[in-house]
Amino acid sequence: MGFFQSVAKFFQPARYPDKRNVSQDRIPYTLTSYDLAAAELAVIEHENANFQWTAGLFDAIDRDDRVNACFNTRELAVTGLPFEWIPSTHPGDSSRAFRSIKDNWSVLFSQSAQRQVIRTTAIMGFCICSINGWKDQPYLEPWHPRWITYNYTTGGFEAQADWTDKSGMQKSGRIPVQPGDGTWVIFKSRMTRPWMGGLIRVLPQLIVYRQANLIDWGRHGKRHGNPPIVVESTDIRSAKIEDYQRLADSLQELVGDSVIMLPNGAKTSLLELKKDAFKAFVSFGPEFLDQCIAISILGQNLTTSSSGITGGLGSNISATQSKVRQDYIEADASLLSDSSHKQICLPYYLYEHGIRNIHQVPTPHWNSAPPEDARLLAEVATITANAWNSGLEAIALAKKMKYPIDEDQALKMLRMPMKKRE
């Protein structure tokens, strides 16, 4: 290879991924119904890295109103965070690339894709995505877990996909998922065996119990609202058997404000349930299962507790972030940030601008720091002001809060005598 050829190879345009525009042009099946046995079987298969059954449950569990609402809350808690870019440590001559990725980020990793990634990773323990459209406008496409398998021989995921090879031929089959190659992106809940961190191992059973419980709840409510009528007779001899037969027929046809005649010596009463029976059924039935589902998905149950249960925070829970436990929000934000930096931003810099140094690539950041409590800040400010007015207590407070302070300078500002040096 000549000198000029050696130099020219550094000025060649960046190579696009070999397997570009992979697609999942199939409709995944969804289980229309399942019982506890089917849910248990699906979980066992899922733990053995066979995702066919749990992929069928993936869409089915969203039919439950409680599950769907909790996942919507968890997704919005992250996508609603302030978004910013952390500058690269060695930006070099990458300002043009930085402007480009900022302008195209809403398409490259759209908010709808972010929500789908959070939900899929939470349910399955992982989310496989492809980056398509490199020739025009690249964008991230999350894949349905139905088309994903795990190969224990290679120790990696595989996807049932359609793609176009270098020669332009359409191909179909299983291809290895290689994160960071410009085609594939993997979001994982844990480093090894990520599927073991999926809520699919817990939610189907709770949903089965909840749906069955709702049926029982309806029957119990009907019994509670329509107690049976009891007929008592003090003197059966004063009435004929035919009269009681007609009474029984009339009671069966009794609707609304109907009026019936009672035989001599007969009276009616309602066989009502005990006063606290319905309340106890709700507390240990639907409400208990709702709490289990909320704690599994959101990490806490503040939305239910605020209705009056001991330990609730009251009606002042308005922010979406307050309904999701803080460490869950931080974990989801870190999941998006770390995987996006290495597997989305770096390939974008490489294939669009020829920059392959990760230290020149900025990091997308969802700021998950909890919002400041205005009331708490006001109380701290008041205490600090009172302590400052009392002189030496200000220095003691600063030390207690581990705030760096020049003690001599503080005493000088307070016009107090400095401490003698030993």
LUMKOLTI-439792 format. One record per residue (C-alpha): x, y, z; residue in three letters. Coordinates in pm, whole numbers, plus 50000, padded with zeros to 5 digits. Example, Ala and Ser with C-alpha at 12.3 -4.5 7.8 and 13.67 -1.06 7.14 Angstrom:
<rs>
512304955050780ala 513674989450714ser 
</rs>
This chain:
<rs>
500005000050000met 501455033549892gly 501845064050109phe 498925082849958phe 496675052349988gln 497585049350356ser 496685085650413val 493485084050205ala 491915056750417lys 491625081550707phe 489435104450496phe 486965078350379gln 483365083850494pro 482175063850794ala 480825029250711arg 477155023350779tyr 476054992350970pro 475994960250766asp 472494949750877lys 470614982150835arg 466874986850848asn 466174954051026val 462454950351081ser 459914929251268gln 457124928951009asp 454954904051192arg 452094906551437ile 452974890751774pro 450354868351929tyr 448764878152258thr 447094854852505leu 443424863852523thr 443094847652864ser 445214828253108tyr 444844811853445asp 447214806753736leu 448664774653591ala 449444791553257ala 451034820953438ala 453234797953647glu 454314778453337leu 455154810553153ala 457294822553443val 459234789753455ile 459914791753080glu 460944828153116his 463464819453387glu 464984794253145asn 465404822152885ala 462464810352674asn 460444841852615phe 457684828052391gln 455124824152667trp 455904855852857thr 455944874952530ala 452324864252492gly 451624877552840leu 453534909752765phe 450564927152606asp 447914907852799ala 448864921653140ile 448304957053010asp 444594949652995arg 444454952853372asp 443614988853452asp 445764990253765arg 448874976453590val 448494999653292asn 448005030353513ala 451055022053726cys 453285017353423phe 452065050053273asn 452975067353599thr 456445051653606arg 457145061053243glu 455985097053282leu 458005100753601ala 461185096453392val 460265112053060thr 458995142553248gly 462375148753413leu 464495178553302pro 466675167353011phe 470175180152951glu 473465171052786trp 476625164652987ile 479575177652782pro 482245152952677ser 485545152152863thr 487595157952544his 485235174552297pro 487935184252049gly 486535194751712asp 483055179951767ser 480875210951804ser 479185204351468arg 478375168551569ala 477025180751904phe 474635205251736arg 473525177651500ser 472655152251768ile 470865178751976lys 468715188551677asp 467885152351586asn 467545137351934trp 463745140151948ser 463585117351642val 466625095751714leu 465275086152058phe 461705098652071ser 459745101852392gln 457385074052286ser 460395051352234ala 461715061052578gln 458415051352739arg 458345018352555gln 461915010852661val 461105017753028ile 457984995953020arg 459544966952829thr 462664966553046thr 460584967653363ala 458334939053247ile 460794916253067met 464044926953233gly 465484937752898phe 464544956852584cys 466074950852242ile 465984980051997cys 467274986151647ser 468515018551492ile 467085022551144asn 467095049650880gly 470825057450870trp 470595068750507lys 467975094750591asp 467055101150955gln 468125074951211pro 465595065151474tyr 465345039551753leu 462735012151723glu 462004990252030pro 461294954051944trp 458544932052077his 460044904352295pro 458194878652084arg 461004880351827trp 463854877752078ile 465614846052198thr 468724839452403tyr 471524816952278asn 473364800552567tyr 476094788452330thr 477094823352221thr 475954839752544gly 473934866552366gly 470484876252238phe 469264868251888glu 466454884251688ala 464124869951426gln 464464897651169ala 464254908050805asp 467114928850668trp 469004939850359thr 472584927950319asp 475504946050150lys 474484934049805ser 470914946549847gly 469384911849891met 466424907950126gln 467104882350396lys 465214867850688ser 466294847250985gly 467884848751326arg 470794872351365ile 472904879551674pro 472174911651861val 475454930551900gln 474924961752112pro 476784992652002gly 477384981251643asp 475135008551504gly 472234984751448thr 471334971251791trp 470784986652134val 470164966352450ile 468664980452767phe 469134956553061lys 467894956853419ser 471004937953532arg 474314927753379met 473854889753379thr 470594871353308arg 468654904053285pro 465354885953228trp 465424875553593met 464814911953688gly 461554914253492gly 458234920153665leu 456714894053433ile 457794869253702arg 455414885653951val 452594904353778leu 450694876353595pro 449894858153918gln 448754890054089leu 446574898653790ile 444964864053794val 444134868254163tyr 442904903754103arg 440594894553817gln 439144865454014ala 438834887954316asn 436904913654115leu 434364886954024ile 434014877654390asp 433824914554474trp 430874918354238gly 429074888554389arg 429794900954739his 428544935754646gly 425354921354503lys 424794901454820arg 425584932055032his 423234954754836gly 420444929254797asn 420204909455119pro 417824879855120pro 414304883955263ile 413434861655556val 409804852655631val 408964843155989glu 405654829556108ser 404434829756466thr 401414807956404asp 401484785056105ile 398104770956192arg 396384804156128ser 397344803655760ala 396994777655491lys 399914761655307ile 398614776554983glu 399034811355132asp 402724805455199tyr 403174791054853gln 401684822354701arg 403914843054933leu 407024824854811ala 406014831054450asp 405374867754524ser 408774871554693leu 410524857254390gln 408744882454168glu 409354911254409leu 410964940254221val 411414976454320gly 408434990354508asp 406164960154464ser 403654952954739val 402794918354866ile 400344905555129met 401554884255418leu 399554855555564pro 398284858055917asn 401014855056175gly 403874861455924ala 406484888955913lys 409504896555694thr 413044909055767ser 416314913855576leu 419204890355642leu 421924916955630glu 425644910355651leu 427614922055950lys 428474958755958lys 432234955255889asp 432034925055660ala 432134944755333phe 434864968155458lys 437044938955562ala 436494921655227phe 437604952555034val 440634958755257ser 441954923355228phe 440804917654871gly 440914943554589pro 442784969954788glu 445424945454905phe 446094933154550leu 446174968854419asp 448814977054679gln 450884946654578cys 450804957054212ile 451654993454290ala 454574983754514ile 455924960054246ser 455844986353970ile 456255019454153leu 458185007654458gly 455595023054690gln 451895027354739asn 451515064254815leu 448585069454580thr 446455044154770thr 447825053155112ser 446895089555065ser 443195080455069ser 443305077055445gly 445325046355528ile 447815051555809thr 451125064055677gly 449765082155374gly 450985116055267leu 447535130955220gly 446185149254916ser 449355169654860asn 450845143054630ile 450445160254297ser 453755155854112ala 454085123853911thr 457595118654048gln 456185117354403ser 454205086154316lys 457285066154213val 459985057354462arg 463055079154410gln 465525050654358asp 463245036154086tyr 463305069453903ile 467075071853935glu 467545036153808ala 465315041953502asp 467035075053424ala 470465058753456ser 469335030153232leu 468385054352954leu 471465076252998ser 474195049553010asp 472865027852728ser 472085057952507ser 475585072252548his 477415040552442lys 474985024752198gln 473155054252036ile 475265085552064cys 478615069451986leu 477375051551668pro 475685084151564tyr 478965103151598tyr 480765075551410leu 478395070151118tyr 477335106451076glu 480575124851157his 483375098851162gly 484155104451533ile 484945071551707arg 486375084352038asn 483775080152311ile 485435107852514his 484315132152244gln 480685121352275val 478345139852517pro 476055120752750thr 472255124852748pro 471115130453103his 467685128753265trp 468115148753584asn 466555126553850ser 467555147854148ala 464495151854372pro 462895186354364pro 463735209054654glu 461175211354929asp 460345248454963ala 458975243855314arg 462095225555430leu 464365251955275leu 462405279255455ala 462775261355789glu 466515256355735val 466915292755638ala 465095303855953thr 467195281656177ile 470375293256005thr 469425329956044ala 468665325556412asn 471895306856465ala 473855333456274trp 472415360656494asn 473595341856800ser 477215343256688gly 479165311956768leu 476145289556709glu 476455297656338ala 479935282456330ile 478735251756519ala 475825247756278leu 478135250555978ala 480405223656119lys 477465201056195lys 476205204455837met 479785198055712lys 479805231455535tyr 483335244555466pro 483865276355665ile 486845297855763asp 486315300956137glu 488635330956181asp 487005349255892gln 483555341756032ala 484485355156373leu 485905386156212lys 482675392056019met 480705387256341leu 483045412456510arg 483895387456778met 487375380456922pro 489285353356741met 490205321856922lys 493725320457045lys 496005296056866arg 497685270657085glu 
</rs>
